[in-house]
Amino acid sequence: MLKKGNGKLISFLFLFILFLFILLSFSNCEKKILEFQDFTEQDKINPENVKAFNDFTYFYKIWEEKKIKDYNFKINYIAQSSLRGTWEIFVKKGKVIKIIDNNNKVIEGKELEINKMFGSFTIESLFSIASYSYKNKVDALYKIYVKYDETFGFPKEVKKIPVSKDAPLDMGFSYSIVYFEQFK
């Protein structure tokens, strides 16, 4: 039989472990969002993937060499989603500090911290999505296509396009950067 003090200690330990688990889950989710896809031997079979990988590598190098950490951009998101529309994202020191959403609502401060999904939307996260462009399979339902900005190197357009008649049309999307400004 447990004493009252032991029950409180066990409850505290349980809550503490649960808190750590949630914290680690969020940090792992954020890390996975920003991972780039590996380019494998199987990917090399498709010449389209080789070109996509070479483009990705070339333009990511341009972006990295510019060391741009303070910027804002407007991005048009097209999809069958309530999030579709134009968003404006402000980034300082590589972190999102403010967002103006598709309904012109300003998201910043604590509200931005609460909604991690929006808080991690940077040019780096677009590169993460763009890295799927060299994972296209010949018999895939969809393909990812990317166009890059020649000056700064960022993915200015990322599209997931249905290429098979069996592909559900509501699963495609398009991100297009319509404005980019670097802060000095």
N, CA and C atoms as an extended XYZ file, in Angstrom:
552
Properties=species:S:1:pos:R:3:atomname:S:1:resname:S:1:resid:I:1 pbc="F F F"
N         0.835       -1.176        0.000 N   MET     1
C         0.000        0.000        0.000 CA  MET     1
C         0.887        1.249        0.000 C   MET     1
N         0.510        2.233       -0.809 N   LEU     2
C         1.289        3.461       -0.928 CA  LEU     2
C         0.891        4.467        0.140 C   LEU     2
N         1.892        5.167        0.653 N   LYS     3
C         1.617        6.274        1.555 CA  LYS     3
C         1.214        7.465        0.710 C   LYS     3
N         0.543        8.455        1.325 N   LYS     4
C         0.103        9.641        0.596 CA  LYS     4
C         1.269       10.349       -0.067 C   LYS     4
N         2.373       10.504        0.595 N   GLY     5
C         3.544       11.189        0.034 CA  GLY     5
C         4.096       10.455       -1.173 C   GLY     5
N         4.101        9.120       -1.119 N   ASN     6
C         4.593        8.330       -2.251 CA  ASN     6
C         3.683        8.473       -3.465 C   ASN     6
N         2.389        8.557       -3.254 N   GLY     7
C         1.435        8.728       -4.361 CA  GLY     7
C         1.663       10.044       -5.081 C   GLY     7
N         1.937       11.117       -4.310 N   LYS     8
C         2.207       12.421       -4.914 CA  LYS     8
C         3.516       12.377       -5.696 C   LYS     8
N         4.508       11.679       -5.131 N   LEU     9
C         5.796       11.569       -5.811 CA  LEU     9
C         5.646       10.791       -7.121 C   LEU     9
N         4.897        9.698       -7.088 N   ILE    10
C         4.683        8.905       -8.300 CA  ILE    10
C         3.905        9.727       -9.331 C   ILE    10
N         2.891       10.468       -8.898 N   SER    11
C         2.136       11.329       -9.809 CA  SER    11
C         3.046       12.381      -10.419 C   SER    11
N         3.898       13.007       -9.596 N   PHE    12
C         4.829       14.023      -10.087 CA  PHE    12
C         5.784       13.413      -11.115 C   PHE    12
N         6.353       12.238      -10.800 N   LEU    13
C         7.269       11.581      -11.730 CA  LEU    13
C         6.570       11.223      -13.034 C   LEU    13
N         5.338       10.732      -12.939 N   PHE    14
C         4.578       10.398      -14.138 CA  PHE    14
C         4.365       11.641      -15.005 C   PHE    14
N         3.938       12.729      -14.388 N   LEU    15
C         3.712       13.972      -15.131 CA  LEU    15
C         5.013       14.516      -15.710 C   LEU    15
N         6.097       14.413      -14.957 N   PHE    16
C         7.393       14.884      -15.430 CA  PHE    16
C         7.843       14.071      -16.648 C   PHE    16
N         7.711       12.756      -16.588 N   ILE    17
C         8.087       11.895      -17.717 CA  ILE    17
C         7.190       12.179      -18.920 C   ILE    17
N         5.901       12.361      -18.683 N   LEU    18
C         4.980       12.702      -19.763 CA  LEU    18
C         5.380       14.030      -20.417 C   LEU    18
N         5.719       15.023      -19.601 N   PHE    19
C         6.172       16.323      -20.102 CA  PHE    19
C         7.434       16.164      -20.958 C   PHE    19
N         8.410       15.384      -20.487 N   LEU    20
C         9.637       15.148      -21.250 CA  LEU    20
C         9.340       14.457      -22.581 C   LEU    20
N         8.433       13.485      -22.549 N   PHE    21
C         8.067       12.777      -23.766 CA  PHE    21
C         7.450       13.734      -24.784 C   PHE    21
N         6.542       14.588      -24.343 N   ILE    22
C         5.905       15.563      -25.234 CA  ILE    22
C         6.944       16.532      -25.775 C   ILE    22
N         7.814       17.009      -24.910 N   LEU    23
C         8.859       17.945      -25.325 CA  LEU    23
C         9.771       17.314      -26.378 C   LEU    23
N        10.196       16.080      -26.156 N   LEU    24
C        11.048       15.386      -27.125 CA  LEU    24
C        10.303       15.116      -28.421 C   LEU    24
N         9.022       14.812      -28.341 N   SER    25
C         8.235       14.581      -29.548 CA  SER    25
C         8.187       15.830      -30.402 C   SER    25
N         7.959       16.995      -29.772 N   PHE    26
C         7.919       18.250      -30.526 CA  PHE    26
C         9.270       18.556      -31.135 C   PHE    26
N        10.340       18.344      -30.397 N   SER    27
C        11.659       18.666      -30.948 CA  SER    27
C        11.987       17.731      -32.095 C   SER    27
N        11.581       16.468      -32.012 N   ASN    28
C        11.823       15.541      -33.115 CA  ASN    28
C        10.987       15.900      -34.325 C   ASN    28
N         9.744       16.349      -34.121 N   CYS    29
C         8.908       16.763      -35.247 CA  CYS    29
C         9.538       17.937      -35.965 C   CYS    29
N        10.001       18.924      -35.209 N   GLU    30
C        10.628       20.081      -35.832 CA  GLU    30
C        11.860       19.668      -36.606 C   GLU    30
N        12.652       18.781      -36.043 N   LYS    31
C        13.873       18.345      -36.707 CA  LYS    31
C        13.531       17.633      -38.014 C   LYS    31
N        12.529       16.774      -37.994 N   LYS    32
C        12.151       16.038      -39.192 CA  LYS    32
C        11.632       16.969      -40.274 C   LYS    32
N        10.945       18.028      -39.907 N   ILE    33
C        10.427       18.969      -40.886 CA  ILE    33
C        11.569       19.546      -41.706 C   ILE    33
N        12.719       19.784      -41.099 N   LEU    34
C        13.811       20.454      -41.776 CA  LEU    34
C        14.869       19.509      -42.335 C   LEU    34
N        14.628       18.233      -42.324 N   GLU    35
C        15.584       17.290      -42.894 CA  GLU    35
C        15.438       17.253      -44.405 C   GLU    35
N        16.570       17.088      -45.089 N   PHE    36
C        16.562       16.919      -46.524 CA  PHE    36
C        16.572       15.430      -46.839 C   PHE    36
N        15.940       15.067      -47.943 N   GLN    37
C        15.888       13.674      -48.365 CA  GLN    37
C        17.265       13.230      -48.862 C   GLN    37
N        17.604       11.977      -48.591 N   ASP    38
C        18.850       11.416      -49.114 CA  ASP    38
C        18.689       11.128      -50.604 C   ASP    38
N        19.770       11.263      -51.335 N   PHE    39
C        19.779       10.914      -52.758 CA  PHE    39
C        20.405        9.531      -52.873 C   PHE    39
N        19.593        8.542      -53.224 N   THR    40
C        20.028        7.142      -53.204 CA  THR    40
C        20.362        6.627      -54.605 C   THR    40
N        20.948        5.463      -54.632 N   GLU    41
C        21.260        4.806      -55.910 CA  GLU    41
C        19.993        4.584      -56.729 C   GLU    41
N        18.916        4.239      -56.059 N   GLN    42
C        17.644        4.022      -56.764 CA  GLN    42
C        17.142        5.318      -57.390 C   GLN    42
N        17.346        6.451      -56.711 N   ASP    43
C        16.929        7.747      -57.256 CA  ASP    43
C        17.704        8.082      -58.533 C   ASP    43
N        18.955        7.627      -58.593 N   LYS    44
C        19.822        7.936      -59.739 CA  LYS    44
C        19.352        7.261      -61.026 C   LYS    44
N        18.521        6.246      -60.917 N   ILE    45
C        18.011        5.537      -62.097 CA  ILE    45
C        17.179        6.484      -62.970 C   ILE    45
N        16.458        7.371      -62.346 N   ASN    46
C        15.597        8.308      -63.066 CA  ASN    46
C        16.399        9.584      -63.384 C   ASN    46
N        16.680        9.858      -64.676 N   PRO    47
C        17.464       11.053      -65.050 CA  PRO    47
C        16.833       12.360      -64.558 C   PRO    47
N        15.514       12.369      -64.448 N   GLU    48
C        14.805       13.548      -63.938 CA  GLU    48
C        15.226       13.835      -62.488 C   GLU    48
N        15.423       12.777      -61.712 N   ASN    49
C        15.859       12.940      -60.318 CA  ASN    49
C        17.286       13.457      -60.233 C   ASN    49
N        18.134       12.994      -61.124 N   VAL    50
C        19.532       13.448      -61.129 CA  VAL    50
C        19.577       14.947      -61.377 C   VAL    50
N        18.810       15.424      -62.364 N   LYS    51
C        18.756       16.865      -62.637 CA  LYS    51
C        18.191       17.621      -61.432 C   LYS    51
N        17.121       17.089      -60.847 N   ALA    52
C        16.499       17.746      -59.689 CA  ALA    52
C        17.480       17.822      -58.517 C   ALA    52
N        18.241       16.743      -58.287 N   PHE    53
C        19.221       16.736      -57.203 CA  PHE    53
C        20.344       17.740      -57.481 C   PHE    53
N        20.834       17.774      -58.705 N   ASN    54
C        21.890       18.731      -59.064 CA  ASN    54
C        21.409       20.174      -58.904 C   ASN    54
N        20.177       20.444      -59.335 N   ASP    55
C        19.606       21.786      -59.157 CA  ASP    55
C        19.488       22.125      -57.671 C   ASP    55
N        18.939       21.177      -56.896 N   PHE    56
C        18.777       21.393      -55.455 CA  PHE    56
C        20.121       21.736      -54.810 C   PHE    56
N        21.135       20.931      -55.111 N   THR    57
C        22.465       21.118      -54.523 CA  THR    57
C        23.064       22.463      -54.933 C   THR    57
N        22.957       22.790      -56.197 N   TYR    58
C        23.507       24.040      -56.727 CA  TYR    58
C        22.846       25.261      -56.063 C   TYR    58
N        21.520       25.269      -56.035 N   PHE    59
C        20.812       26.439      -55.508 CA  PHE    59
C        20.870       26.513      -53.981 C   PHE    59
N        20.893       25.366      -53.311 N   TYR    60
C        21.048       25.409      -51.849 CA  TYR    60
C        22.415       25.983      -51.471 C   TYR    60
N        23.417       25.661      -52.255 N   LYS    61
C        24.760       26.224      -52.017 CA  LYS    61
C        24.736       27.747      -52.168 C   LYS    61
N        24.037       28.243      -53.193 N   ILE    62
C        23.907       29.699      -53.363 CA  ILE    62
C        23.263       30.303      -52.124 C   ILE    62
N        22.154       29.702      -51.675 N   TRP    63
C        21.438       30.202      -50.496 CA  TRP    63
C        22.352       30.203      -49.266 C   TRP    63
N        23.060       29.113      -49.051 N   GLU    64
C        23.960       28.994      -47.894 CA  GLU    64
C        25.095       30.016      -47.958 C   GLU    64
N        25.675       30.228      -49.126 N   GLU    65
C        26.787       31.172      -49.268 CA  GLU    65
C        26.364       32.609      -48.981 C   GLU    65
N        25.113       32.929      -49.250 N   LYS    66
C        24.616       34.293      -49.000 CA  LYS    66
C        24.393       34.548      -47.511 C   LYS    66
N        24.274       33.479      -46.720 N   LYS    67
C        24.092       33.580      -45.259 CA  LYS    67
C        22.972       34.554      -44.873 C   LYS    67
N        21.856       34.433      -45.537 N   ILE    68
C        20.710       35.305      -45.279 CA  ILE    68
C        19.928       34.747      -44.095 C   ILE    68
N        19.874       35.506      -43.029 N   LYS    69
C        19.153       35.074      -41.827 CA  LYS    69
C        18.001       36.011      -41.476 C   LYS    69
N        18.011       37.227      -42.035 N   ASP    70
C        16.968       38.223      -41.767 CA  ASP    70
C        16.280       38.574      -43.082 C   ASP    70
N        15.002       38.202      -43.202 N   TYR    71
C        14.289       38.437      -44.456 CA  TYR    71
C        12.790       38.316      -44.233 C   TYR    71
N        12.041       38.760      -45.221 N   ASN    72
C        10.623       38.436      -45.231 CA  ASN    72
C        10.236       38.043      -46.644 C   ASN    72
N         9.177       37.256      -46.734 N   PHE    73
C         8.698       36.831      -48.043 CA  PHE    73
C         7.193       36.626      -48.003 C   PHE    73
N         6.585       36.802      -49.182 N   LYS    74
C         5.171       36.482      -49.353 CA  LYS    74
C         5.119       35.215      -50.185 C   LYS    74
N         4.284       34.326      -49.739 N   ILE    75
C         4.162       33.042      -50.430 CA  ILE    75
C         2.690       32.769      -50.694 C   ILE    75
N         2.419       32.360      -51.911 N   ASN    76
C         1.062       31.995      -52.294 CA  ASN    76
C         0.958       30.475      -52.219 C   ASN    76
N         0.040       30.000      -51.406 N   TYR    77
C        -0.171       28.571      -51.211 CA  TYR    77
C        -1.476       28.186      -51.905 C   TYR    77
N        -1.376       27.278      -52.866 N   ILE    78
C        -2.550       26.818      -53.594 CA  ILE    78
C        -2.759       25.345      -53.262 C   ILE    78
N        -3.933       25.043      -52.714 N   ALA    79
C        -4.296       23.672      -52.362 CA  ALA    79
C        -5.765       23.666      -51.983 C   ALA    79
N        -6.312       22.477      -51.873 N   GLN    80
C        -7.680       22.381      -51.390 CA  GLN    80
C        -7.609       22.333      -49.866 C   GLN    80
N        -7.430       23.523      -49.302 N   SER    81
C        -7.211       23.648      -47.865 CA  SER    81
C        -7.671       25.031      -47.416 C   SER    81
N        -8.077       25.123      -46.171 N   SER    82
C        -8.452       26.438      -45.624 CA  SER    82
C        -7.225       27.337      -45.454 C   SER    82
N        -6.038       26.779      -45.565 N   LEU    83
C        -4.804       27.554      -45.436 CA  LEU    83
C        -4.362       28.159      -46.769 C   LEU    83
N        -5.088       27.890      -47.845 N   ARG    84
C        -4.693       28.420      -49.153 CA  ARG    84
C        -4.792       29.947      -49.151 C   ARG    84
N        -3.950       30.545      -49.971 N   GLY    85
C        -3.930       32.005      -50.079 CA  GLY    85
C        -2.512       32.511      -49.905 C   GLY    85
N        -2.393       33.813      -49.762 N   THR    86
C        -1.079       34.440      -49.630 CA  THR    86
C        -0.758       34.679      -48.164 C   THR    86
N         0.445       34.292      -47.775 N   TRP    87
C         0.961       34.449      -46.425 CA  TRP    87
C         2.222       35.305      -46.497 C   TRP    87
N         2.464       36.112      -45.474 N   GLU    88
C         3.717       36.858      -45.395 CA  GLU    88
C         4.442       36.430      -44.127 C   GLU    88
N         5.704       36.063      -44.292 N   ILE    89
C         6.505       35.537      -43.184 CA  ILE    89
C         7.710       36.433      -42.967 C   ILE    89
N         7.962       36.789      -41.705 N   PHE    90
C         9.105       37.623      -41.326 CA  PHE    90
C        10.059       36.763      -40.510 C   PHE    90
N        11.319       36.729      -40.926 N   VAL    91
C        12.326       35.875      -40.301 CA  VAL    91
C        13.489       36.734      -39.833 C   VAL    91
N        13.903       36.524      -38.582 N   LYS    92
C        15.053       37.235      -38.021 CA  LYS    92
C        15.962       36.197      -37.373 C   LYS    92
N        17.228       36.247      -37.710 N   LYS    93
C        18.217       35.284      -37.209 CA  LYS    93
C        17.786       33.844      -37.477 C   LYS    93
N        17.151       33.634      -38.637 N   GLY    94
C        16.744       32.300      -39.042 CA  GLY    94
C        15.483       31.780      -38.387 C   GLY    94
N        14.814       32.601      -37.568 N   LYS    95
C        13.590       32.167      -36.877 CA  LYS    95
C        12.427       33.073      -37.265 C   LYS    95
N        11.262       32.459      -37.411 N   VAL    96
C        10.059       33.209      -37.742 CA  VAL    96
C         9.685       34.083      -36.543 C   VAL    96
N         9.502       35.389      -36.807 N   ILE    97
C         9.118       36.306      -35.724 CA  ILE    97
C         7.702       36.843      -35.892 C   ILE    97
N         7.198       36.789      -37.130 N   LYS    98
C         5.843       37.286      -37.372 CA  LYS    98
C         5.318       36.692      -38.669 C   LYS    98
N         4.013       36.446      -38.671 N   ILE    99
C         3.330       35.943      -39.863 CA  ILE    99
C         2.053       36.746      -40.047 C   ILE    99
N         1.773       37.081      -41.279 N   ILE   100
C         0.463       37.628      -41.632 CA  ILE   100
C        -0.198       36.531      -42.466 C   ILE   100
N        -1.260       35.951      -41.923 N   ASP   101
C        -1.833       34.765      -42.561 CA  ASP   101
C        -2.709       35.107      -43.762 C   ASP   101
N        -3.328       34.097      -44.336 N   ASN   102
C        -4.144       34.250      -45.530 CA  ASN   102
C        -5.417       35.054      -45.305 C   ASN   102
N        -5.722       35.368      -44.065 N   ASN   103
C        -6.875       36.207      -43.728 CA  ASN   103
C        -6.430       37.562      -43.157 C   ASN   103
N        -5.161       37.913      -43.378 N   ASN   104
C        -4.551       39.159      -42.879 CA  ASN   104
C        -4.488       39.237      -41.359 C   ASN   104
N        -4.524       38.102      -40.689 N   LYS   105
C        -4.370       38.070      -39.236 CA  LYS   105
C        -2.871       38.021      -38.919 C   LYS   105
N        -2.441       38.888      -37.995 N   VAL   106
C        -1.038       38.919      -37.590 CA  VAL   106
C        -0.829       37.880      -36.483 C   VAL   106
N         0.163       37.024      -36.670 N   ILE   107
C         0.509       35.992      -35.695 CA  ILE   107
C         1.944       36.270      -35.259 C   ILE   107
N         2.120       36.545      -33.972 N   GLU   108
C         3.465       36.808      -33.447 CA  GLU   108
C         3.485       36.536      -31.949 C   GLU   108
N         4.654       36.631      -31.373 N   GLY   109
C         4.805       36.450      -29.928 CA  GLY   109
C         4.367       35.079      -29.461 C   GLY   109
N         3.602       35.061      -28.362 N   LYS   110
C         3.177       33.791      -27.758 CA  LYS   110
C         2.311       32.958      -28.696 C   LYS   110
N         1.480       33.620      -29.480 N   GLU   111
C         0.624       32.881      -30.410 CA  GLU   111
C         1.468       32.121      -31.441 C   GLU   111
N         2.569       32.705      -31.847 N   LEU   112
C         3.479       32.049      -32.788 CA  LEU   112
C         4.175       30.862      -32.121 C   LEU   112
N         4.524       31.026      -30.848 N   GLU   113
C         5.175       29.942      -30.106 CA  GLU   113
C         4.233       28.756      -29.929 C   GLU   113
N         2.954       29.043      -29.727 N   ILE   114
C         1.967       27.985      -29.520 CA  ILE   114
C         1.772       27.174      -30.800 C   ILE   114
N         1.712       27.862      -31.931 N   ASN   115
C         1.463       27.173      -33.192 CA  ASN   115
C         2.787       26.930      -33.911 C   ASN   115
N         3.494       25.879      -33.525 N   LYS   116
C         4.826       25.557      -34.050 CA  LYS   116
C         4.819       25.338      -35.563 C   LYS   116
N         3.707       24.852      -36.104 N   MET   117
C         3.660       24.582      -37.534 CA  MET   117
C         3.998       25.838      -38.334 C   MET   117
N         3.412       26.960      -37.957 N   PHE   118
C         3.675       28.204      -38.673 CA  PHE   118
C         5.031       28.776      -38.291 C   PHE   118
N         5.438       28.571      -37.067 N   GLY   119
C         6.675       29.136      -36.569 CA  GLY   119
C         7.927       28.561      -37.196 C   GLY   119
N         7.800       27.461      -37.916 N   SER   120
C         8.978       26.860      -38.538 CA  SER   120
C         8.978       27.055      -40.051 C   SER   120
N         8.103       27.897      -40.568 N   PHE   121
C         8.007       28.062      -42.014 CA  PHE   121
C         8.994       29.117      -42.499 C   PHE   121
N        10.163       28.652      -42.904 N   THR   122
C        11.240       29.508      -43.385 CA  THR   122
C        11.652       29.032      -44.774 C   THR   122
N        12.624       29.710      -45.359 N   ILE   123
C        13.174       29.250      -46.636 CA  ILE   123
C        13.775       27.849      -46.465 C   ILE   123
N        14.386       27.600      -45.302 N   GLU   124
C        14.940       26.258      -45.032 CA  GLU   124
C        13.846       25.192      -45.122 C   GLU   124
N        12.657       25.480      -44.602 N   SER   125
C        11.589       24.487      -44.667 CA  SER   125
C        11.126       24.265      -46.107 C   SER   125
N        11.199       25.309      -46.938 N   LEU   126
C        10.884       25.127      -48.356 CA  LEU   126
C        11.912       24.226      -49.036 C   LEU   126
N        13.182       24.385      -48.655 N   PHE   127
C        14.212       23.486      -49.188 CA  PHE   127
C        13.927       22.047      -48.772 C   PHE   127
N        13.439       21.867      -47.563 N   SER   128
C        13.105       20.525      -47.081 CA  SER   128
C        12.027       19.895      -47.972 C   SER   128
N        11.006       20.670      -48.307 N   ILE   129
C         9.954       20.173      -49.197 CA  ILE   129
C        10.531       19.943      -50.596 C   ILE   129
N        11.375       20.877      -51.054 N   ALA   130
C        11.978       20.770      -52.388 CA  ALA   130
C        12.854       19.532      -52.522 C   ALA   130
N        13.392       19.041      -51.412 N   SER   131
C        14.269       17.864      -51.491 CA  SER   131
C        13.515       16.614      -51.957 C   SER   131
N        12.197       16.636      -51.915 N   TYR   132
C        11.412       15.512      -52.437 CA  TYR   132
C        11.411       15.484      -53.962 C   TYR   132
N        11.881       16.559      -54.614 N   SER   133
C        11.869       16.621      -56.079 CA  SER   133
C        12.806       15.606      -56.704 C   SER   133
N        13.792       15.136      -55.974 N   TYR   134
C        14.686       14.113      -56.522 CA  TYR   134
C        14.345       12.711      -56.009 C   TYR   134
N        13.152       12.556      -55.488 N   LYS   135
C        12.658       11.255      -55.030 CA  LYS   135
C        11.500       10.759      -55.917 C   LYS   135
N        11.267       11.445      -57.046 N   ASN   136
C        10.163       11.068      -57.925 CA  ASN   136
C        10.377        9.667      -58.499 C   ASN   136
N         9.311        8.903      -58.521 N   LYS   137
C         9.356        7.547      -59.086 CA  LYS   137
C         8.616        7.567      -60.426 C   LYS   137
N         9.050        6.713      -61.328 N   VAL   138
C         8.481        6.666      -62.670 CA  VAL   138
C         6.976        6.402      -62.629 C   VAL   138
N         6.530        5.504      -61.747 N   ASP   139
C         5.123        5.113      -61.682 CA  ASP   139
C         4.348        5.815      -60.561 C   ASP   139
N         4.844        6.953      -60.116 N   ALA   140
C         4.222        7.670      -58.994 CA  ALA   140
C         2.884        8.298      -59.386 C   ALA   140
N         2.045        8.508      -58.385 N   LEU   141
C         0.790        9.216      -58.604 CA  LEU   141
C         1.034       10.723      -58.750 C   LEU   141
N         2.063       11.215      -58.033 N   TYR   142
C         2.398       12.647      -58.022 CA  TYR   142
C         3.896       12.823      -58.254 C   TYR   142
N         4.256       14.006      -58.699 N   LYS   143
C         5.668       14.369      -58.793 CA  LYS   143
C         5.841       15.757      -58.200 C   LYS   143
N         7.002       15.961      -57.609 N   ILE   144
C         7.352       17.258      -57.046 CA  ILE   144
C         8.264       17.970      -58.038 C   ILE   144
N         7.902       19.194      -58.387 N   TYR   145
C         8.703       20.027      -59.286 CA  TYR   145
C         9.081       21.312      -58.567 C   TYR   145
N        10.304       21.793      -58.841 N   VAL   146
C        10.807       22.991      -58.164 CA  VAL   146
C        11.441       23.930      -59.188 C   VAL   146
N        11.186       25.231      -59.001 N   LYS   147
C        11.903       26.283      -59.728 CA  LYS   147
C        12.604       27.115      -58.661 C   LYS   147
N        13.840       27.482      -58.936 N   TYR   148
C        14.643       28.217      -57.962 CA  TYR   148
C        14.873       29.660      -58.406 C   TYR   148
N        15.073       30.535      -57.423 N   ASP   149
C        15.430       31.916      -57.688 CA  ASP   149
C        16.908       31.965      -58.079 C   ASP   149
N        17.204       32.557      -59.216 N   GLU   150
C        18.577       32.599      -59.738 CA  GLU   150
C        19.507       33.452      -58.880 C   GLU   150
N        18.984       34.490      -58.241 N   THR   151
C        19.819       35.416      -57.468 CA  THR   151
C        20.136       34.895      -56.071 C   THR   151
N        19.094       34.484      -55.346 N   PHE   152
C        19.266       34.081      -53.950 CA  PHE   152
C        19.332       32.566      -53.757 C   PHE   152
N        18.855       31.803      -54.729 N   GLY   153
C        18.931       30.346      -54.655 CA  GLY   153
C        17.734       29.660      -54.030 C   GLY   153
N        16.822       30.389      -53.388 N   PHE   154
C        15.710       29.735      -52.691 CA  PHE   154
C        14.717       29.124      -53.685 C   PHE   154
N        13.948       28.116      -53.233 N   PRO   155
C        12.903       27.541      -54.090 CA  PRO   155
C        11.771       28.554      -54.240 C   PRO   155
N        11.622       29.126      -55.414 N   LYS   156
C        10.577       30.139      -55.590 CA  LYS   156
C         9.243       29.511      -55.965 C   LYS   156
N         9.289       28.246      -56.387 N   GLU   157
C         8.053       27.535      -56.693 CA  GLU   157
C         8.257       26.046      -56.421 C   GLU   157
N         7.357       25.469      -55.628 N   VAL   158
C         7.385       24.036      -55.334 CA  VAL   158
C         5.975       23.515      -55.582 C   VAL   158
N         5.886       22.532      -56.476 N   LYS   159
C         4.570       21.996      -56.823 CA  LYS   159
C         4.543       20.475      -56.675 C   LYS   159
N         3.452       19.992      -56.124 N   LYS   160
C         3.163       18.554      -56.106 CA  LYS   160
C         2.009       18.369      -57.087 C   LYS   160
N         2.320       17.752      -58.237 N   ILE   161
C         1.368       17.680      -59.333 CA  ILE   161
C         0.960       16.226      -59.572 C   ILE   161
N        -0.357       15.968      -59.693 N   PRO   162
C        -0.784       14.615      -60.040 CA  PRO   162
C        -0.342       14.286      -61.468 C   PRO   162
N         0.272       13.121      -61.648 N   VAL   163
C         0.742       12.706      -62.979 CA  VAL   163
C         0.101       11.389      -63.426 C   VAL   163
N        -0.756       10.862      -62.606 N   SER   164
C        -1.452        9.619      -62.932 CA  SER   164
C        -2.951        9.874      -62.897 C   SER   164
N        -3.672        9.205      -63.774 N   LYS   165
C        -5.133        9.373      -63.778 CA  LYS   165
C        -5.763        8.848      -62.484 C   LYS   165
N        -5.027        8.009      -61.741 N   ASP   166
C        -5.525        7.453      -60.478 CA  ASP   166
C        -5.266        8.363      -59.276 C   ASP   166
N        -4.538        9.447      -59.482 N   ALA   167
C        -4.161       10.329      -58.368 CA  ALA   167
C        -5.352       11.191      -57.942 C   ALA   167
N        -5.667       11.197      -56.647 N   PRO   168
C        -6.711       12.106      -56.166 CA  PRO   168
C        -6.273       13.556      -56.395 C   PRO   168
N        -7.131       14.331      -57.014 N   LEU   169
C        -6.769       15.705      -57.379 CA  LEU   169
C        -6.608       16.622      -56.174 C   LEU   169
N        -7.220       16.275      -55.056 N   ASP   170
C        -7.161       17.156      -53.885 CA  ASP   170
C        -5.889       16.988      -53.055 C   ASP   170
N        -4.941       16.188      -53.524 N   MET   171
C        -3.707       15.979      -52.766 CA  MET   171
C        -2.534       16.805      -53.308 C   MET   171
N        -2.722       17.503      -54.402 N   GLY   172
C        -1.665       18.335      -54.959 CA  GLY   172
C        -1.581       19.665      -54.234 C   GLY   172
N        -0.481       20.374      -54.452 N   PHE   173
C        -0.326       21.711      -53.875 CA  PHE   173
C         0.705       22.493      -54.664 C   PHE   173
N         0.763       23.783      -54.384 N   SER   174
C         1.766       24.649      -54.991 CA  SER   174
C         2.121       25.756      -54.010 C   SER   174
N         3.421       25.976      -53.817 N   TYR   175
C         3.933       27.121      -53.069 CA  TYR   175
C         4.659       28.005      -54.071 C   TYR   175
N         4.331       29.286      -54.112 N   SER   176
C         5.036       30.217      -54.996 CA  SER   176
C         5.410       31.463      -54.210 C   SER   176
N         6.698       31.755      -54.167 N   ILE   177
C         7.136       32.987      -53.502 CA  ILE   177
C         6.916       34.132      -54.480 C   ILE   177
N         6.092       35.078      -54.079 N   VAL   178
C         5.754       36.202      -54.951 CA  VAL   178
C         6.500       37.474      -54.574 C   VAL   178
N         7.178       37.440      -53.415 N   TYR   179
C         7.949       38.599      -52.967 CA  TYR   179
C         9.003       38.103      -51.981 C   TYR   179
N        10.223       38.637      -52.110 N   PHE   180
C        11.295       38.301      -51.163 CA  PHE   180
C        12.120       39.546      -50.907 C   PHE   180
N        12.423       39.806      -49.639 N   GLU   181
C        13.255       40.942      -49.293 CA  GLU   181
C        14.224       40.540      -48.179 C   GLU   181
N        15.491       40.821      -48.410 N   GLN   182
C        16.510       40.568      -47.394 CA  GLN   182
C        16.664       41.834      -46.563 C   GLN   182
N        16.727       41.677      -45.228 N   PHE   183
C        16.984       42.806      -44.341 CA  PHE   183
C        18.451       42.879      -44.041 C   PHE   183
N        18.974       44.056      -43.979 N   LYS   184
C        20.413       44.233      -43.669 CA  LYS   184
C        20.586       44.687      -42.243 C   LYS   184
